[in-house]
């Protein structure tokens, strides 16, 4: 795995699993068929009753009965097949036959408007391979050459490419390889570490661009197709999955981000690549994955609605890094407190508590340590991830209303959101 690919701190839980119950073997026996055994014991003495006359079925009658039975069975089978496998729904649409189930793929199952092949064909030329090289100080204080690989998405036909900040972090040289094999030296236009997004540019025209979608319309269960450069060697690789969750607020290497989750296979080198929806539209920039023994199918992407304004600002302002929209923050350090800990520390109940007030605006507004956050702009706060997500949807300078509970009394506080400082880990 390349050094530029982010790994999320593993969410490790050890569960004591009960020993499985012994498998119960069920033996199935067929009813015994007795051959050549008389139904009644043969008479041992003379019989006084008049022997009954034996009745025989002629061969012709037997054949007629057999033919009739076969015809009736065939008709009955056809009727039952129609009843069970070709039913028509109430709105007149025929249901799928069982034989068609093997024809289904993930696109069909998720109601995709395009096949996976069509989505890949539409976007493979819009995703590039990125190779960076630079220098960094090692643990002995010596400068050493480092290299890393990632991915990027072409957002304008004249060579502007979106990628992650961590893909080009510390780079002195950035090389881009298109899907057709052509290579270019890229210029870094701007980067925003707080949102892990960057824009680079190559000197090229008429490039295929990704169609930007609307990540706010994405639902859990929707088809997701990731295209990127896993391992830094397999450019143009496409993997599929679904959108597993929305608005995941996670701390990734010291940066708090609100991400969408997918189970599409993501590996080192996929960072900065594209995540596409069932219409083939760009809905996310692949950002990170969970890496640990026993962890599978946990990957994350920056929602395109979050980073699009930043990307556009970089492009329109010609590389003015300060033009990027700043990340909003309340100016407090928060903590999730369980019911058990609340009782231990003498707090009123479980919830999200302010541990420290760090921002100037927050201090002026009157927040205090041990305030329990009840709601943000009228929306109930259930945990710290929810609170951070609500804050991230606002802008620096917005006036927001936060209700806190202080010693059992609810207090409504208005404050102006500040810019998140790089050293801050909480909103």
Beta strands, then each sheet from edge to edge (+ up, - down):
strand 1: 6-8
strand 2: 127-137
strand 3: 143-154
strand 4: 160-163
strand 5: 171-177
strand 6: 183-192
strand 7: 197-201
strand 8: 223-230
strand 9: 234-252
strand 10: 255-262
strand 11: 274-276
strand 12: 282-290
strand 13: 299-303
strand 14: 328-329
strand 15: 332-337
strand 16: 351-357
strand 17: 372-376
strand 18: 379-380
strand 19: 399-406
strand 20: 409-416
strand 21: 418-419
sheet 1: 1+ 12+ 11- 8+ 9- 10+ 13-
sheet 2: 2+ 3- 4+ 7- 6+ 5- 2+
sheet 3: 14+ 21-
sheet 4: 15+ 16- 17+ 18-
sheet 5: 15+ 16- 17+ 19- 20+
end
